[in-house]
């Protein structure tokens, strides 16, 4: 489902999937970061450099996912503010 943003000339690029995906991205990011932390710890405990590296990589993936969710929230906030400003002028 697409909504329009009058301030952007009826721009319809923000989909419900995009907006609702921010929560899923943040949740996945937190989960990956936690799992990666555990994997890195287990790797240290058993002396596996590969497992430690995989854990660090998973943590970085989690950080990136969370950042994507935060960015989607910011885009939505900006679009909402632009829409509100246009509605006030109408």
C-alpha positions as CSV (number, residue, x, y, z in Angstrom):
1,X,0.0,0.0,0.0
2,X,1.4,3.4,-1.0
3,X,0.5,6.7,0.6
4,X,1.1,10.0,-1.0
5,X,3.1,12.9,0.3
6,X,1.5,16.1,-1.0
7,X,4.6,18.2,0.0
8,X,6.6,16.2,-2.5
9,X,4.2,16.6,-5.3
10,X,2.2,13.5,-4.5
11,X,5.4,11.4,-4.1
12,X,4.3,7.8,-3.5
13,X,7.7,6.2,-2.8
14,X,7.1,5.3,0.9
15,X,5.3,2.1,1.1
16,X,3.7,0.5,4.2
17,X,6.4,-2.2,3.9
18,X,9.1,0.4,4.1
19,X,7.7,2.1,7.1
20,X,6.7,-1.0,9.0
21,X,10.1,-2.6,8.1
22,X,11.9,-0.3,10.5
23,X,10.8,-2.2,13.5
24,X,11.7,-5.6,12.0
25,X,15.1,-4.2,11.0
26,X,15.8,-3.0,14.5
27,X,14.6,-6.2,16.1
28,X,16.7,-8.3,13.7
29,X,19.7,-6.1,14.3
30,X,19.4,-6.5,18.1
31,X,19.1,-10.2,17.8
32,X,22.0,-10.6,15.4
33,X,24.2,-8.4,17.6
34,X,23.4,-10.5,20.7
35,X,23.9,-13.8,18.8
36,X,27.2,-12.6,17.5
37,X,28.3,-11.6,20.9
38,X,27.5,-15.0,22.2
39,X,29.3,-16.7,19.3
40,X,32.3,-14.5,19.8
41,X,32.4,-15.4,23.5
42,X,32.1,-19.1,22.8
43,X,34.9,-18.8,20.2
44,X,37.1,-17.2,22.8
45,X,36.3,-19.9,25.3
46,X,37.1,-22.8,22.9
47,X,40.0,-21.1,21.2
48,X,38.4,-20.9,17.8
49,X,39.5,-17.8,15.9
50,X,37.1,-18.6,13.1
51,X,34.1,-18.6,15.5
52,X,35.3,-15.4,17.0
53,X,35.5,-13.8,13.6
54,X,32.0,-15.1,12.7
55,X,30.7,-13.6,15.9
56,X,32.2,-10.2,15.2
57,X,30.8,-10.3,11.7
58,X,27.3,-11.1,12.9
59,X,27.6,-8.3,15.4
60,X,28.5,-5.9,12.6
61,X,25.5,-7.2,10.6
62,X,23.3,-6.5,13.5
63,X,24.6,-3.0,13.9
64,X,23.9,-2.3,10.2
65,X,20.4,-3.7,10.4
66,X,19.6,-1.5,13.4
67,X,21.0,1.5,11.6
68,X,18.8,0.8,8.6
69,X,15.8,0.6,10.9
70,X,16.7,3.9,12.5
71,X,17.2,5.5,9.1
72,X,13.8,4.3,7.9
73,X,12.3,5.9,11.0
74,X,14.0,9.2,10.2
75,X,12.8,9.2,6.6
76,X,9.2,8.5,7.8
77,X,9.5,11.4,10.4
78,X,10.7,13.8,7.7
79,X,7.9,12.8,5.3
80,X,5.3,13.1,8.1
81,X,6.6,16.6,9.0
82,X,6.5,17.7,5.3
83,X,3.0,16.4,4.9
84,X,1.8,18.2,8.1
85,X,3.4,21.4,6.9
86,X,1.6,21.2,3.6
87,X,-1.7,20.3,5.2
88,X,-1.5,23.4,7.5
89,X,-1.0,25.6,4.4
90,X,-4.0,24.2,2.7
